[in-house]
Amino acid sequence: MLLTLDRPRIFILKENGQDVRLTDPEPRWSVQAVMNFFANRYPILTTAKASAPQIKDEAIEYRFESVMGTKG
């Protein structure tokens, strides 16, 4: 018998050197849709990308990482 488990998704954003854990607003949304949802509150997400998912503590963890670099 095959058993499937729905694991909650956790999204992590680094802001001011600290990790901010964001809960999943809607499990059916794509990761990009979740980033767009939180972009109003965290503008850095407009230029961020999501890392590959990792399973930690019975949850699927995504990290939102800024892709902005320095000029020069």
Backbone as a ProteinNet text record, in pm:
[ID]
protein_1_A
[PRIMARY]
MLLTLDRPRIFILKENGQDVRLTDPEPRWSVQAVMNFFANRYPILTTAKASAPQIKDEAIEYRFESVMGTKG
[TERTIARY]
84.4	0	89.4	54.4	131.1	64.1	141.4	89.4	155.2	74.6	130.2	107.6	203.1	195	202.7	112.6	120.2	203.8	317.1	405.3	382.5	379.9	361.5	485.3	462.8	573.4	605.4	733.4	783	873.2	855.9	936.9	1022.8	1151	1244.4	1307.1	1304.1	1360	1460.2	1577.2	1676.9	1658.4	1627.6	1606.1	1686.3	1770.7	1857	1939.7	1986.1	2071.6	1999.5	1867.7	1791.8	1695.4	1673.2	1578.4	1436.1	1351.1	1208.9	1134.3	1058.3	981.2	842	807.2	677.1	593.1	470.5	382.8	322.6	276.2	220.1	78.8	55.9	-77.1	-179.7	-134.8	-225	-143.3	-162.6	-80.5	-89.2	-194.7	-208.7	-131.6	-84.5	-11.3	128.6	180.7	320.2	410.8	537.2	633.5	642.4	636	640.7	519.1	402.7	281.9	293.5	355.9	376.9	471.9	577.6	669.9	597.6	514	437.6	343	284.3	192.9	264.4	383.8	458.5	539.8	547.6	629.5	579.6	451.5	401.9	460.7	478.4	533.4	686.1	744.1	889.9	932.5	958.3	990.1	1111.8	1202.6	1320.3	1280.7	1160.2	1114.2	1086.1	1074.6	1049.8	1170.1	1289.5	1410	1473.5	1400.8	1455.2	1421.4	1488.5	1452.5	1449.9	1376.3	1360.6	1467.1	1520.3	1615.9	1542	1616.1	1556.2	1499.1	1387.3	1326	1409.8	1406.3	1473.5	1372.9	1378.5	1288.7	1360.6	1301.1	1356.8	1242.8	1257.8	1159	1017.3	1004.3	873.7	803.6	879.9	824.3	914.4	858.6	936.2	976.1	1105.9	1159.3	1214.4	1168.5	1219.5	1285.3	1397.7	1464.2	1452	1407.4	1403.8	1534.6	1609.1	1742.1	1745.3	1799.8	1810	1911.1	1878.9	1972	2036.2	2012.5	2074.2	2221.4	2304.7	2447.5	2497.4	2627.1	2685.2	2733.4	2730	2771	2919.8	2987.7	3125	3225.3
-117.3	0	124.3	219	342.6	451.3	516.1	620.5	752.5	853.4	985.4	1079.2	1164.8	1262.5	1402.2	1487.3	1627	1700.7	1745.4	1818.9	1967.6	2040.8	2186	2250	2359	2434.6	2551.7	2574.8	2689.1	2768.7	2900	2987.7	3074.4	3083	3157.9	3270.1	3387.4	3507.2	3565.9	3601.5	3665.6	3816	3878.7	4023.2	4081	4177.2	4240.3	4137.8	4036	3935.9	3828.8	3833.2	3733.6	3660.2	3532.6	3453.5	3484.9	3511.5	3537	3417.6	3347.3	3231.8	3277.6	3245.9	3282.6	3156.3	3161.6	3045.8	3043.5	2929.2	2910.5	2969	3073.4	3133.3	3043.8	2963.1	2874.1	2758	2637.6	2523.2	2491.7	2531.9	2502.8	2600.8	2711.3	2811.5	2761.8	2809.5	2781.3	2864.3	2829.8	2904.6	3048.8	3068.4	3204.2	3285.1	3223.4	3293	3332.7	3248.5	3282.1	3400.7	3402.4	3516.8	3644.6	3638	3756.2	3801	3708.4	3740.1	3819	3775.1	3839.7	3961.2	3985.7	4096.2	4233	4247.1	4375.9	4410.1	4310.2	4333.9	4332.6	4248.4	4235.8	4265.7	4393.4	4431.5	4360.4	4311.9	4241.3	4117.2	4066	3946.7	3970.7	4097.1	4125.1	4088	4081.7	4045.1	3918	3843.4	3722	3598.9	3490.5	3362.3	3258.6	3152.3	3048	2940.2	2892.3	2782.6	2651.1	2547.2	2414.3	2373.7	2303.9	2266.7	2165.6	2178.8	2084.7	2038.9	1911.7	1859.8	1869.9	1948.3	1967.7	1966.1	1887.7	1883	1858.1	1760.7	1721.1	1831.4	1927.1	2034	2052.2	2108.1	2139.7	2286	2310	2444.6	2503.9	2624	2701.5	2827.3	2865	2989.6	3088.1	3208.4	3315.9	3390.7	3393.1	3454	3569.1	3679.3	3797.8	3772.7	3819.7	3805.3	3938.7	4038.8	4169.4	4161.5	4213.8	4215	4356.9	4370.6	4504.9	4544.8	4670.7	4722.8	4758.7	4723.9	4766.9	4663.3
0	0	0	-82.9	-94.8	-12.4	70.4	158.3	120.9	96.8	65.2	182.2	203.4	311.9	254	295.8	256.5	359.6	317	408.2	389.7	498.4	485.9	422.8	352.9	294.5	385.1	403.4	479.6	386.1	388.5	304.9	395.4	363.9	448.4	366.4	425.2	364.4	461.9	414	499.9	489.5	603.8	607.6	723.5	692.6	792.8	870.2	798.8	860.9	940.9	945.5	1021.7	929.9	959.3	881.7	925	827.3	851.2	792.5	877	831.4	789.1	666.8	611.6	595.8	642.4	628.5	489.1	449.6	315.8	310.8	229.9	224.8	155.2	60.8	-12.4	-69.2	-17.1	-60.9	-209.8	-277.2	-419.9	-507.5	-452.1	-530.1	-561.9	-672.7	-706.1	-614.6	-613.1	-531.6	-580.5	-711.8	-767.6	-723.1	-717.8	-672.7	-526.1	-445.2	-303.9	-292.4	-374.4	-372.4	-410.5	-511.5	-552.2	-441.5	-369.8	-260.4	-150	-113.8	-5.7	-51.7	-182.1	-234	-189.9	-161.5	-112	23.6	106	240	240.7	154.9	146.2	2.3	-32	-170.6	-229.9	-146.4	-197.4	-276.6	-253.2	-323.7	-471.4	-511.3	-653	-738.9	-679.8	-753.6	-699.3	-618.3	-557.4	-640.7	-608.3	-667.2	-555.6	-577.3	-476	-496	-385.3	-391.3	-412.5	-439.4	-451.4	-315.7	-314.6	-187	-110.2	21.8	111.1	215.1	250.2	353	486.3	577.5	711.8	811.6	916.6	1024.5	972.4	884.4	830.5	751.8	699.9	617.4	495.3	392.1	272.6	282.9	282.1	305.6	177.2	147.1	33.3	88.8	31	69.8	-45.4	-11.3	-109.4	-98.7	-209.6	-209	-307.7	-262.5	-347	-458	-576.5	-688.7	-723.9	-639.9	-664	-626	-709.5	-682.2	-666.8	-658	-650.1	-787.8	-813	-942.5	-937.9	-1044.7	-1054.3	-1052.6
[MASK]
++++++++++++++++++++++++++++++++++++++++++++++++++++++++++++++++++++++++

